[in-house]
Amino acid sequence: GGGGCCGGSGSAVVSGGGCGSGGCGGGGAQLGAADLEKIKQQALSFYRQQTGDNSQVDARVQDFGCHIQVDIFKNGAKIKSYAWRGGQVSEIQ
């Protein structure tokens, strides 16, 4: 198992690290805290639309360089993972 071009270690890749220039597209823009918060809210909204679950959940955003990943946690357990690229949220199976 693993998360695409960034490996499945679960830790963010330091710039110049794991992704390299092959296969990811050069989307290496650095995102600020406001951008990450916006992505988090977008993923939460997508989650609620998909599942109809409006209960309290926690979202954690990680910048892997080639994609942004948002993990949704409920009662401390990860229940969904989403990738964010260029304004689009998609579920990671």
N, CA, C and O of each residue as an XYZ file, in Angstrom:
372
protein
N       0.840     -1.200      0.000
C       0.000      0.000      0.000
C       0.866      1.237      0.000
O       2.072      1.165      0.236
N       0.244      2.378     -0.266
C       1.015      3.607     -0.224
C       0.253      4.703     -0.903
O      -0.748      4.452     -1.574
N       0.717      5.912     -0.737
C       0.002      7.067     -1.266
C       0.642      7.620     -2.506
O       1.296      8.660     -2.445
N       0.478      6.966     -3.625
C       0.915      7.537     -4.899
C       2.393      7.829     -4.942
O       3.205      7.048     -4.445
N       2.745      8.956     -5.537
C       4.148      9.265     -5.793
C       4.899      9.654     -4.539
O       6.124      9.765     -4.573
N       4.213      9.863     -3.446
C       4.899     10.350     -2.252
C       5.177      9.246     -1.256
O       5.691      9.516     -0.171
N       4.851      8.008     -1.596
C       5.108      6.922     -0.677
C       4.050      6.881      0.407
O       3.282      7.831      0.562
N       4.001      5.817      1.139
C       2.959      5.640      2.137
C       3.422      5.858      3.556
O       2.825      5.317      4.487
N       4.472      6.637      3.749
C       5.017      6.786      5.091
C       4.104      7.584      6.005
O       4.194      7.478      7.228
N       3.221      8.387      5.411
C       2.311      9.181      6.215
C       2.907     10.483      6.708
O       2.238     11.246      7.405
N       4.168     10.749      6.354
C       4.768     12.006      6.787
C       4.943     12.928      5.587
O       5.146     12.478      4.459
N       4.861     14.198      5.848
C       4.988     15.174      4.769
C       6.394     15.111      4.181
O       7.367     14.864      4.894
N       6.486     15.331      2.905
C       7.766     15.280      2.218
C       8.405     16.664      2.261
O       7.774     17.661      1.911
N       9.651     16.715      2.690
C      10.384     17.970      2.693
C      10.686     18.350      1.251
O      10.931     17.475      0.420
N      10.671     19.640      0.946
C      10.875     20.063     -0.436
C      12.167     19.474     -0.974
O      13.193     19.453     -0.294
N      12.096     18.997     -2.206
C      13.239     18.340     -2.811
C      13.335     16.872     -2.428
O      14.222     16.162     -2.901
N      12.435     16.419     -1.581
C      12.481     15.039     -1.102
C      11.769     14.077     -2.020
O      11.998     14.080     -3.230
N      10.906     13.252     -1.455
C      10.377     12.067     -2.080
C       9.722     12.152     -3.436
O       9.767     11.171     -4.178
N       9.114     13.264     -3.808
C       8.308     13.247     -5.033
C       9.127     13.327     -6.300
O       8.765     12.708     -7.301
N      10.215     14.068     -6.288
C      10.982     14.234     -7.513
C      10.185     14.992     -8.559
O       9.140     15.565     -8.249
N      10.661     15.002     -9.782
C       9.997     15.782    -10.815
C       9.184     14.896    -11.753
O       8.523     15.407    -12.657
N       9.218     13.589    -11.557
C       8.547     12.695    -12.489
C       7.137     12.360    -12.056
O       6.908     12.003    -10.901
N       6.192     12.471    -12.971
C       4.879     11.882    -12.763
C       3.905     12.671    -11.932
O       2.724     12.325    -11.887
N       4.353     13.722    -11.270
C       3.439     14.452    -10.395
C       2.950     15.743    -11.012
O       1.974     16.321    -10.533
N       3.594     16.203    -12.047
C       3.327     17.583    -12.454
C       4.023     18.488    -11.475
O       4.115     18.150    -10.295
N       4.505     19.594    -11.904
C       5.348     20.420    -11.036
C       4.555     21.334    -10.143
O       4.821     22.536    -10.127
N       3.594     20.829     -9.400
C       2.768     21.695     -8.572
C       3.386     21.981     -7.236
O       2.774     21.698     -6.206
N       4.570     22.530     -7.214
C       5.283     22.719     -5.966
C       5.014     24.036     -5.274
O       5.855     24.489     -4.497
N       3.877     24.675     -5.518
C       3.586     25.953     -4.873
C       3.431     25.758     -3.373
O       2.787     24.812     -2.919
N       4.026     26.659     -2.616
C       3.899     26.610     -1.162
C       2.573     27.241     -0.757
O       2.235     28.335     -1.209
N       1.840     26.563      0.080
C       0.549     27.056      0.538
C       0.676     27.584      1.951
O       1.344     26.991      2.798
N       0.021     28.717      2.192
C       0.033     29.299      3.520
C      -1.072     28.723      4.391
O      -1.886     27.918      3.937
N      -1.089     29.146      5.645
C      -2.059     28.642      6.608
C      -3.493     28.922      6.165
O      -4.378     28.089      6.362
N      -3.723     30.089      5.570
C      -5.077     30.427      5.116
C      -5.516     29.497      3.989
O      -6.678     29.093      3.928
N      -4.584     29.158      3.097
C      -4.888     28.220      2.006
C      -5.221     26.847      2.565
O      -6.181     26.209      2.133
N      -4.426     26.393      3.525
C      -4.635     25.071      4.109
C      -5.971     25.010      4.838
O      -6.653     23.986      4.800
N      -6.347     26.098      5.501
C      -7.635     26.149      6.201
C      -8.785     26.082      5.195
O      -9.796     25.423      5.436
N      -8.615     26.772      4.065
C      -9.633     26.760      3.006
C      -9.797     25.343      2.443
O     -10.915     24.879      2.215
N      -8.674     24.672      2.225
C      -8.692     23.289      1.720
C      -9.376     22.365      2.725
O     -10.161     21.496      2.346
N      -9.071     22.560      4.011
C      -9.681     21.766      5.075
C     -11.200     21.925      5.054
O     -11.932     20.938      5.134
N     -11.674     23.170      4.946
C     -13.112     23.424      4.923
C     -13.761     22.833      3.668
O     -14.877     22.315      3.722
N     -13.054     22.916      2.546
C     -13.562     22.355      1.287
C     -13.716     20.840      1.407
O     -14.717     20.275      0.967
N     -12.726     20.193      2.002
C     -12.774     18.738      2.173
C     -13.890     18.339      3.141
O     -14.588     17.350      2.912
N     -14.059     19.106      4.222
C     -15.136     18.820      5.176
C     -16.499     18.949      4.509
O     -17.390     18.128      4.724
N     -16.647     19.988      3.699
C     -17.899     20.194      2.976
C     -18.164     19.037      2.018
O     -19.290     18.550      1.919
N     -17.121     18.599      1.312
C     -17.224     17.472      0.377
C     -17.622     16.199      1.134
O     -18.486     15.442      0.691
N     -16.972     15.979      2.288
C     -17.277     14.816      3.123
C     -18.754     14.813      3.525
O     -19.431     13.789      3.431
N     -19.241     15.969      3.971
C     -20.633     16.046      4.433
C     -21.618     15.845      3.292
O     -22.660     15.215      3.473
N     -21.292     16.380      2.112
C     -22.137     16.160      0.933
C     -22.187     14.677      0.577
O     -23.253     14.135      0.284
N     -21.022     14.028      0.605
C     -20.922     12.616      0.217
C     -21.640     11.694      1.181
O     -22.319     10.752      0.772
N     -21.480     11.980      2.487
C     -21.912     11.015      3.492
C     -23.201     11.404      4.200
O     -23.870     10.552      4.783
N     -23.554     12.685      4.153
C     -24.702     13.150      4.910
C     -24.436     13.203      6.408
O     -25.357     13.402      7.200
N     -23.177     13.027      6.796
C     -22.790     13.023      8.206
C     -22.455     14.444      8.642
O     -21.455     15.011      8.200
N     -23.283     15.018      9.503
C     -23.031     16.366     10.007
C     -22.541     16.367     11.450
O     -22.553     17.403     12.114
N     -22.110     15.204     11.933
C     -21.610     15.128     13.308
C     -20.207     15.739     13.379
O     -19.622     16.119     12.365
N     -19.695     15.819     14.590
C     -18.384     16.424     14.815
C     -17.274     15.513     14.277
O     -17.119     14.378     14.726
N     -16.519     16.019     13.327
C     -15.351     15.298     12.824
C     -14.170     16.258     12.813
O     -14.339     17.475     12.877
N     -12.988     15.698     12.731
C     -11.764     16.480     12.721
C     -11.070     16.252     11.379
O     -11.007     15.123     10.892
N     -10.560     17.309     10.792
C      -9.835     17.174      9.522
C      -8.396     17.625      9.726
O      -8.137     18.642     10.369
N      -7.457     16.852      9.167
C      -6.044     17.215      9.237
C      -5.490     17.295      7.826
O      -5.661     16.380      7.021
N      -4.828     18.399      7.543
C      -4.290     18.659      6.203
C      -2.789     18.415      6.218
O      -2.078     18.879      7.109
N      -2.315     17.673      5.209
C      -0.877     17.462      5.038
C      -0.501     17.834      3.612
O      -1.177     17.449      2.658
N       0.584     18.585      3.481
C       1.083     18.985      2.176
C       2.201     18.036      1.771
O       3.299     18.085      2.324
N       1.913     17.166      0.794
C       2.906     16.198      0.334
C       3.710     16.712     -0.855
O       4.494     15.967     -1.442
N       3.520     17.985     -1.213
C       4.269     18.538     -2.324
C       3.568     18.314     -3.644
O       3.235     19.275     -4.338
N       3.335     17.048     -4.010
C       2.654     16.772     -5.269
C       1.142     16.730     -5.107
O       0.407     16.837     -6.089
N       0.677     16.575     -3.883
C      -0.754     16.717     -3.625
C      -0.955     17.078     -2.161
O      -0.086     16.847     -1.320
N      -2.105     17.644     -1.878
C      -2.491     17.935     -0.502
C      -3.442     16.830     -0.077
O      -4.377     16.497     -0.807
N      -3.213     16.263      1.090
C      -4.100     15.213      1.587
C      -4.818     15.705      2.827
O      -4.213     16.290      3.725
N      -6.130     15.455      2.862
C      -6.942     15.800      4.028
C      -7.522     14.506      4.580
O      -8.266     13.806      3.893
N      -7.179     14.197      5.818
C      -7.708     13.009      6.485
C      -8.822     13.441      7.428
O      -8.674     14.405      8.178
N      -9.934     12.723      7.384
C     -11.075     12.993      8.252
C     -11.062     11.968      9.388
O     -11.008     10.761      9.151
N     -11.111     12.465     10.609
C     -11.098     11.614     11.796
C     -12.414     11.762     12.551
O     -12.958     12.859     12.675
N     -12.904     10.654     13.044
C     -14.103     10.654     13.875
C     -13.796      9.824     15.111
O     -13.397      8.664     15.006
N     -13.981     10.418     16.275
C     -13.645      9.748     17.543
C     -12.215      9.205     17.535
O     -11.946      8.124     18.059
N     -11.312      9.964     16.937
C      -9.898      9.590     16.928
C      -9.490      8.592     15.864
O      -8.306      8.276     15.745
N     -10.449      8.082     15.077
C     -10.127      7.091     14.045
C     -10.267      7.723     12.660
O     -11.232      8.436     12.389
N      -9.299      7.455     11.793
C      -9.372      7.987     10.428
C     -10.449      7.240      9.655
O     -10.418      6.013      9.557
N     -11.410      7.995      9.100
C     -12.517      7.354      8.391
C     -12.518      7.650      6.895
O     -13.091      6.886      6.120
N     -11.881      8.754      6.473
C     -11.815      9.096      5.048
C     -10.521      9.838      4.782
O      -9.982     10.516      5.656
N     -10.028      9.696      3.553
C      -8.898     10.489      3.095
C      -9.241     11.087      1.739
O      -9.796     10.421      0.865
N      -8.896     12.356      1.587
C      -9.146     13.055      0.328
C      -7.852     13.660     -0.189
O      -6.988     14.078      0.582
N      -7.740     13.698     -1.499
C      -6.647     14.418     -2.137
C      -7.209     15.727     -2.684
O      -8.332     15.774     -3.186
N      -6.412     16.787     -2.580
C      -6.799     18.087     -3.121
C      -5.755     18.488     -4.144
O      -4.563     18.553     -3.844
N      -6.218     18.756     -5.358
C      -5.321     19.231     -6.413
C      -6.035     20.311     -7.196
O      -7.116     20.081     -7.737
N      -5.436     21.490     -7.260
C      -5.946     22.555     -8.119
C      -7.402     22.907     -7.877
O      -8.131     23.200     -8.825
N      -7.836     22.884     -6.635
C      -9.197     23.273     -6.309
C     -10.196     22.134     -6.303
O     -11.367     22.336     -5.981
N      -9.745     20.934     -6.658
C     -10.650     19.772     -6.716
C     -10.350     18.802     -5.578
O      -9.195     18.467     -5.316
N     -11.404     18.363     -4.912
C     -11.281     17.359     -3.860
C     -11.716     16.011     -4.427
O     -12.764     15.914     -5.064
N     -10.922     14.982     -4.199
C     -11.328     13.636     -4.622
C     -10.989     12.643     -3.525
O      -9.999     12.802     -2.811
N     -11.815     11.622     -3.399
C     -11.610     10.639     -2.345
C     -10.440      9.727     -2.700
O     -10.290      9.303     -3.845
N      -9.624      9.437     -1.709
C      -8.553      8.448     -1.855
C      -9.109      7.125     -1.358
O      -9.508      7.013     -0.199
N      -9.136      6.129     -2.223
C      -9.700      4.824     -1.839
C      -8.694      4.031     -1.033
O      -8.982      2.908     -0.619
